Amino acid sequence: MVNTTYYITNKNNQLLELLNTIDYCLMDSRLEEADTLIRLKEELVANDGIHITPEQINNIIAVLLSFVPMTVKEVG
């Protein structure tokens, strides 16, 4: 079995942009969402964006999707 390492590159400050996006989401999040976002951010910072788990990738996608307006989500 091959161990795959997922990471977020620092090219074009992608990791920094993701961390800033998480911070932005924290401003409008409910308490239970905030806990998940804070944990995700701490994990990303601790690993410097390296060794990202599939669960973390799903959490990142969920954060990014929170920026998509409902009208766009309903069309899809």
C-alpha positions in Angstrom: 0.0 0.0 0.0 1.4 3.4 -1.0 1.1 6.3 1.5 0.0 9.4 -0.4 1.0 12.7 1.1 -1.4 15.6 0.4 -0.2 19.1 0.9 -1.1 22.7 0.1 1.6 24.4 -1.7 2.9 27.8 -0.6 3.2 28.9 -4.3 1.3 32.2 -4.7 0.7 32.1 -0.9 -2.1 29.5 -1.3 -1.7 28.3 2.3 -1.8 31.9 3.7 -4.9 32.6 1.5 -6.6 29.5 2.9 -5.8 30.5 6.5 -7.1 34.0 5.8 -10.3 32.5 4.3 -10.8 30.3 7.4 -10.4 33.5 9.6 -13.0 35.3 7.4 -15.4 32.4 7.8 -14.9 32.4 11.6 -16.4 35.9 11.8 -19.8 34.7 10.6 -19.7 31.1 11.9 -21.9 29.6 14.6 -20.2 28.1 17.7 -20.2 24.5 16.4 -18.8 25.6 13.0 -16.2 27.8 14.8 -14.8 24.8 16.7 -14.3 22.9 13.4 -12.8 25.8 11.7 -10.4 26.6 14.5 -9.3 22.9 14.7 -8.7 22.8 10.9 -6.7 26.0 11.0 -4.6 24.8 13.9 -3.9 21.5 12.1 -2.9 23.3 8.9 -0.6 25.6 10.8 1.0 22.8 12.9 1.8 20.8 9.8 2.7 23.8 7.6 0.1 22.6 5.1 1.8 19.2 4.7 0.3 15.8 5.3 -3.3 16.9 4.8 -5.8 14.2 5.5 -8.8 13.5 3.3 -11.0 14.7 6.1 -9.1 18.0 6.2 -9.5 18.3 2.4 -13.3 17.8 2.8 -13.3 20.5 5.6 -11.4 22.9 3.3 -13.9 22.3 0.5 -16.8 22.9 2.9 -15.1 26.2 4.0 -14.7 27.3 0.4 -18.3 26.3 -0.5 -19.6 28.5 2.3 -18.6 31.4 0.0 -20.8 30.2 -2.8 -24.1 32.1 -3.0 -27.3 29.9 -2.5 -28.5 30.8 -5.9 -25.5 29.1 -7.5 -25.8 26.1 -5.2 -29.4 25.6 -6.2 -28.7 25.7 -9.9 -26.2 22.8 -9.7 
